[in-house]
């Protein structure tokens, strides 16, 4: 990628010269998590970048209502070139841009990042996209941060990509990655299979990226290493013997020093990694990619495939097909959202289990806070590791682990109904629509729930209707 730095910088200069001030990245999983890290960590010296990776109608509507349409560049990013969420976003926003600037000019506001020869290459050519960045097809999505998928968005938000690449190159000559991978894999075999991250606030979004990398790479064939990100840090007595702690500390930030020291003094295994500045994230990207591959080798799985991701997609497509045939989605059992029902389900938790909260609801700041309260309560109540993911976003990150690991997860699925649904155009540039974002999201939730049940996972579903935050508050008590 060092050879592409001039091209990336020239492209950024071109975009700025034409008056663009915002970038909206349309993508999922490996296409969205790295750009989000760059936007949240470095996002001040370039264009404003937002990542849309939710098919929730309210989320799409919010992004649409807050965009400066004429000054927004859209990046359509998908390795496979056929990701249903990404193409749904593209068709919706392309139609909105046509209404504003006309069909002959609309393509100039779109850029593609994809593999050579993918369906997106054809689409981008057909709709006259401004540019197509074809990536090395040998790079898996979750390993693609130091490629066009991560570096084009990084350059647009003002990251010095040459400097970032230099740091990554330096890490390639360090033994740290192999050591870290050996530690992760060996401790996982000894029952410490929950890698719990404690991260300096300025680089906290790195956790979401590394969560996908570890979960999707190592959770399969009845094996799994669970990444735990954003969980409250407890006193040592609050943890069992199933954790490995990783302290990612940005130089000068001592906020977690005392808590981490207490964990070490109590005999918990802790790995400390120090970053001298934000650009050391380049090192961390490489270190964690190689470490994850090494850990996969140690526990005896293939770290570069994701066989169970497809199962949820197949079932979601079946749900959509049923809807298109009958006008209704299939039904799955749902419990009344009460604290009693939740407590009854959680009572199954055993030492070594984990609890996964899967929220197919609008991702808002208020809901973030409530989900954090809920995981905090469940952590205190059970002592089990907790994770939280918005759907369908997590299907492209932790979903593989949920179906492929040893089966020690308890899954709490929340679904909701949009107050205002949005149609997904059947084809870009045409108004006809046979499905909405609300139907797509619910079909993905139902498909994921069925995939979990098919793998004999413990699952409870709560439909929160349109009063998401009120119902969550009731569950928290």
Secondary structure, DSSP 8 states (H G I E B T S, - for coil): -GGGHHHHHHHHHHHHHTT--EEEEE--GGGTHHHHHHHHHHTTSS-EEEEE----HHHHHHHHHT--GGGEEEEEE-SSS--HHHHHHHHHHHHHHHHHH-HHHHGGGEEEEEETT-HHHHHHHHTT-SEEEEE-TTS-GGG-TTSHHHHHHHHHTT--HHHHHHHHHHHTT-SHHHHHHHHHHHHHHTT--EEEEEE-GGGTTHHHHHHHHHHHHH-BTTB--EEE-S-----GGG--S-EEEEEEEETT--TTHHHHHHHHHTT--EEEEEESSGGGHHHHHHHHHHHHHHHHHHHT--TT--TTHHHHHHHHHHHHHHHHHHSS------B---HHHHHHHHTT--TT-EEEEEEES---HHHHHHHHHHHHHHHHHH--EEEEEETTGGGGTTHHHHHHS-S-EEEEEEE---SS--EE-SSTT----SEEHHHHHHHHHHHHHHHHHHTT-EEEEEE-TT-HHHHHHHHH-
